[in-house]
Amino acid sequence: MPVKIDPDALYSEAEFAAIVRKKPDTIRRERCTESRFPFIKYGRRVFYRGSDILAGLEVGLMKSTSDTPSTRP
């Protein structure tokens, strides 16, 4: 079932992990090394803007298996 992402909402790390179908540990590791998803820190908590999630997912779209994902500037 598709997830509705509100561009104006903030999503917790757990909610973001569910949206992109990855484990929270994987999200944490990728955030330190290679994330295409900007994040916001409030103290120890991490949040993702809905608009950034949508933009990051758009970057990963491909039309063919021979395509390479584009990189974020």
N, CA, C and O atoms as a DFTB+ gen file, in Angstrom:
292 C
 N C O
     1  1       0.840      -1.176       0.000
     2  2       0.000       0.000       0.000
     3  2       0.891       1.247       0.000
     4  3       1.768       1.365       0.855
     5  1       0.688       2.172      -0.933
     6  2       1.510       3.378      -1.001
     7  2       1.322       4.255       0.235
     8  3       0.233       4.334       0.802
     9  1       2.385       4.895       0.627
    10  2       2.356       5.789       1.780
    11  2       2.152       7.212       1.275
    12  3       2.822       7.644       0.337
    13  1       1.237       7.933       1.889
    14  2       1.025       9.339       1.549
    15  2       2.034      10.164       2.337
    16  3       2.089      10.080       3.564
    17  1       2.826      10.954       1.637
    18  2       3.837      11.778       2.284
    19  2       3.399      13.234       2.192
    20  3       3.240      13.779       1.099
    21  1       3.208      13.852       3.345
    22  2       2.829      15.262       3.410
    23  2       4.103      16.101       3.294
    24  3       4.969      16.009       4.164
    25  1       4.240      16.913       2.250
    26  2       5.469      17.689       2.063
    27  2       5.760      18.660       3.207
    28  3       6.913      19.037       3.415
    29  1       4.730      19.067       3.950
    30  2       4.912      20.035       5.028
    31  2       5.148      19.392       6.392
    32  3       5.384      20.101       7.371
    33  1       5.089      18.078       6.474
    34  2       5.226      17.382       7.756
    35  2       6.681      17.021       8.040
    36  3       7.511      16.944       7.135
    37  1       6.965      16.802       9.324
    38  2       8.252      16.254       9.745
    39  2       8.036      14.798      10.121
    40  3       7.057      14.461      10.787
    41  1       8.947      13.938       9.693
    42  2       8.850      12.506       9.960
    43  2      10.011      12.072      10.838
    44  3      11.156      12.461      10.609
    45  1       9.706      11.267      11.839
    46  2      10.749      10.748      12.725
    47  2      11.615       9.750      11.967
    48  3      11.286       9.329      10.858
    49  1      12.716       9.387      12.589
    50  2      13.610       8.398      11.978
    51  2      12.876       7.079      11.715
    52  3      13.059       6.466      10.663
    53  1      12.053       6.647      12.662
    54  2      11.310       5.389      12.501
    55  2      10.287       5.499      11.366
    56  3      10.136       4.568      10.575
    57  1       9.590       6.627      11.287
    58  2       8.615       6.823      10.209
    59  2       9.314       6.864       8.851
    60  3       8.838       6.278       7.880
    61  1      10.445       7.562       8.795
    62  2      11.210       7.642       7.553
    63  2      11.692       6.260       7.128
    64  3      11.615       5.907       5.951
    65  1      12.187       5.478       8.085
    66  2      12.658       4.117       7.779
    67  2      11.524       3.286       7.180
    68  3      11.740       2.529       6.233
    69  1      10.324       3.426       7.726
    70  2       9.176       2.677       7.198
    71  2       8.826       3.137       5.780
    72  3       8.472       2.320       4.931
    73  1       8.925       4.433       5.530
    74  2       8.599       4.965       4.203
    75  2       9.550       4.413       3.151
    76  3       9.115       4.010       2.072
    77  1      10.851       4.391       3.456
    78  2      11.838       3.935       2.464
    79  2      12.129       2.440       2.585
    80  3      12.979       1.902       1.875
    81  1      11.417       1.783       3.488
    82  2      11.505       0.326       3.670
    83  2      12.922      -0.147       3.988
    84  3      13.446      -1.078       3.378
    85  1      13.518       0.534       4.968
    86  2      14.838       0.142       5.462
    87  2      14.788       0.081       6.976
    88  3      13.905       0.670       7.600
    89  1      15.731      -0.627       7.562
    90  2      15.817      -0.702       9.013
    91  2      16.381       0.613       9.553
    92  3      17.204       1.248       8.893
    93  1      15.947       1.027      10.749
    94  2      16.492       2.256      11.340
    95  2      18.020       2.249      11.447
    96  3      18.648       3.294      11.274
    97  1      18.624       1.101      11.726
    98  2      20.091       1.029      11.786
    99  2      20.713       1.373      10.438
   100  3      21.745       2.043      10.383
   101  1      20.097       0.923       9.361
   102  2      20.593       1.235       8.020
   103  2      20.468       2.726       7.750
   104  3      21.368       3.332       7.169
   105  1      19.360       3.318       8.168
   106  2      19.144       4.759       7.999
   107  2      20.232       5.535       8.734
   108  3      20.793       6.485       8.189
   109  1      20.531       5.138       9.962
   110  2      21.576       5.815      10.746
   111  2      22.930       5.719      10.058
   112  3      23.661       6.706       9.971
   113  1      23.257       4.546       9.578
   114  2      24.554       4.333       8.917
   115  2      24.638       5.168       7.637
   116  3      25.650       5.824       7.391
   117  1      23.593       5.146       6.833
   118  2      23.594       5.911       5.586
   119  2      23.643       7.413       5.845
   120  3      24.230       8.162       5.063
   121  1      23.036       7.846       6.927
   122  2      23.042       9.274       7.255
   123  2      24.476       9.762       7.496
   124  3      24.803      10.912       7.202
   125  1      25.313       8.894       8.024
   126  2      26.712       9.260       8.296
   127  2      27.594       9.168       7.062
   128  3      28.666       9.772       7.029
   129  1      27.171       8.430       6.052
   130  2      28.060       8.187       4.923
   131  2      27.545       8.694       3.585
   132  3      28.292       9.340       2.851
   133  1      26.299       8.421       3.249
   134  2      25.904       8.615       1.855
   135  2      24.485       9.093       1.623
   136  3      23.983       8.976       0.505
   137  1      23.828       9.620       2.620
   138  2      22.407       9.911       2.478
   139  2      22.108      10.978       1.441
   140  3      22.780      12.007       1.384
   141  1      21.095      10.728       0.622
   142  2      20.607      11.745      -0.302
   143  2      19.419      12.480       0.313
   144  3      18.781      13.308      -0.338
   145  1      19.132      12.165       1.574
   146  2      18.008      12.774       2.264
   147  2      18.519      13.716       3.358
   148  3      19.086      13.253       4.347
   149  1      18.328      15.033       3.196
   150  2      18.705      15.962       4.262
   151  2      17.879      15.679       5.510
   152  3      16.767      15.158       5.420
   153  1      18.418      16.020       6.663
   154  2      17.709      15.767       7.914
   155  2      17.865      16.946       8.854
   156  3      18.718      17.811       8.657
   157  1      17.021      16.965       9.882
   158  2      17.020      18.017      10.894
   159  2      17.271      17.354      12.237
   160  3      16.677      16.319      12.542
   161  1      18.149      17.946      13.044
   162  2      18.393      17.418      14.388
   163  2      17.818      18.374      15.419
   164  3      18.098      19.572      15.392
   165  1      17.016      17.841      16.324
   166  2      16.531      18.554      17.499
   167  2      17.083      17.807      18.691
   168  3      16.536      16.778      19.089
   169  1      18.161      18.313      19.266
   170  2      18.817      17.574      20.342
   171  2      19.363      16.277      19.780
   172  3      20.174      16.285      18.854
   173  1      18.917      15.163      20.342
   174  2      19.348      13.843      19.859
   175  2      18.416      13.270      18.798
   176  3      18.754      12.290      18.134
   177  1      17.257      13.874      18.639
   178  2      16.269      13.329      17.703
   179  2      16.517      13.825      16.288
   180  3      16.970      14.949      16.076
   181  1      16.213      12.966      15.330
   182  2      16.407      13.272      13.914
   183  2      15.051      13.242      13.219
   184  3      14.237      12.348      13.448
   185  1      14.827      14.237      12.367
   186  2      13.590      14.321      11.603
   187  2      13.908      14.562      10.134
   188  3      14.968      15.079       9.781
   189  1      12.967      14.174       9.296
   190  2      13.083      14.372       7.856
   191  2      11.857      15.135       7.386
   192  3      10.735      14.791       7.756
   193  1      12.059      16.168       6.574
   194  2      10.930      16.906       5.993
   195  2      10.293      16.069       4.895
   196  3      10.984      15.394       4.132
   197  1       8.984      16.121       4.825
   198  2       8.280      15.400       3.767
   199  2       8.736      15.831       2.386
   200  3       8.882      15.001       1.489
   201  1       8.963      17.132       2.208
   202  2       9.401      17.632       0.898
   203  2      10.780      17.083       0.528
   204  3      11.037      16.803      -0.643
   205  1      11.670      16.925       1.515
   206  2      12.999      16.360       1.250
   207  2      12.917      14.869       0.934
   208  3      13.682      14.361       0.115
   209  1      11.991      14.173       1.584
   210  2      11.805      12.748       1.292
   211  2      11.335      12.585      -0.152
   212  3      11.862      11.758      -0.897
   213  1      10.341      13.381      -0.535
   214  2       9.825      13.302      -1.909
   215  2      10.917      13.632      -2.926
   216  3      11.028      12.960      -3.951
   217  1      11.719      14.657      -2.653
   218  2      12.800      15.039      -3.571
   219  2      13.855      13.939      -3.655
   220  3      14.351      13.639      -4.741
   221  1      14.200      13.338      -2.523
   222  2      15.192      12.266      -2.516
   223  2      14.712      11.033      -3.249
   224  3      15.492      10.367      -3.931
   225  1      13.436      10.725      -3.115
   226  2      12.881       9.580      -3.841
   227  2      12.868       9.860      -5.338
   228  3      13.099       8.957      -6.142
   229  1      12.600      11.095      -5.710
   230  2      12.586      11.483      -7.125
   231  2      13.976      11.320      -7.744
   232  3      14.093      10.901      -8.895
   233  1      15.016      11.643      -6.998
   234  2      16.398      11.508      -7.482
   235  2      16.700      10.052      -7.818
   236  3      17.447       9.775      -8.756
   237  1      16.128       9.126      -7.063
   238  2      16.403       7.706      -7.268
   239  2      15.596       7.042      -8.367
   240  3      15.786       5.858      -8.643
   241  1      14.692       7.789      -9.004
   242  2      13.867       7.196     -10.063
   243  2      14.703       6.886     -11.298
   244  3      15.535       7.690     -11.721
   245  1      14.468       5.709     -11.868
   246  2      15.156       5.307     -13.091
   247  2      14.130       4.732     -14.058
   248  3      13.092       4.222     -13.636
   249  1      14.415       4.812     -15.332
   250  2      13.513       4.293     -16.352
   251  2      13.980       2.962     -16.904
   252  3      13.222       2.272     -17.587
   253  1      15.212       2.596     -16.618
   254  2      15.780       1.365     -17.149
   255  2      16.810       0.831     -16.160
   256  3      17.384       1.596     -15.385
   257  1      17.042      -0.466     -16.185
   258  2      18.053      -1.036     -15.296
   259  2      19.461      -0.612     -15.686
   260  3      20.389      -0.767     -14.893
   261  1      19.638      -0.082     -16.890
   262  2      20.959       0.390     -17.299
   263  2      21.212       1.840     -16.877
   264  3      22.329       2.338     -17.016
   265  1      20.182       2.517     -16.363
   266  2      20.361       3.882     -15.865
   267  2      21.202       3.862     -14.598
   268  3      21.219       2.872     -13.866
   269  1      21.895       4.958     -14.348
   270  2      22.588       5.118     -13.070
   271  2      21.888       6.225     -12.309
   272  3      21.480       7.225     -12.900
   273  1      21.746       6.058     -10.999
   274  2      21.061       7.098     -10.236
   275  2      21.833       8.407     -10.292
   276  3      23.063       8.423     -10.235
   277  1      21.093       9.502     -10.404
   278  2      21.758      10.802     -10.404
   279  2      22.185      11.144      -8.988
   280  3      21.656      10.598      -8.020
   281  1      23.135      12.041      -8.876
   282  2      23.604      12.447      -7.554
   283  2      23.072      13.827      -7.250
   284  3      22.841      14.637      -8.148
   285  1      22.886      14.078      -5.992
   286  2      22.372      15.360      -5.551
   287  2      23.516      16.371      -5.554
   288  3      24.622      16.045      -5.122
   289  1      23.270      17.594      -6.032
   290  2      24.342      18.606      -6.070
   291  2      24.848      18.956      -4.703
   292  3      25.746      19.789      -4.572
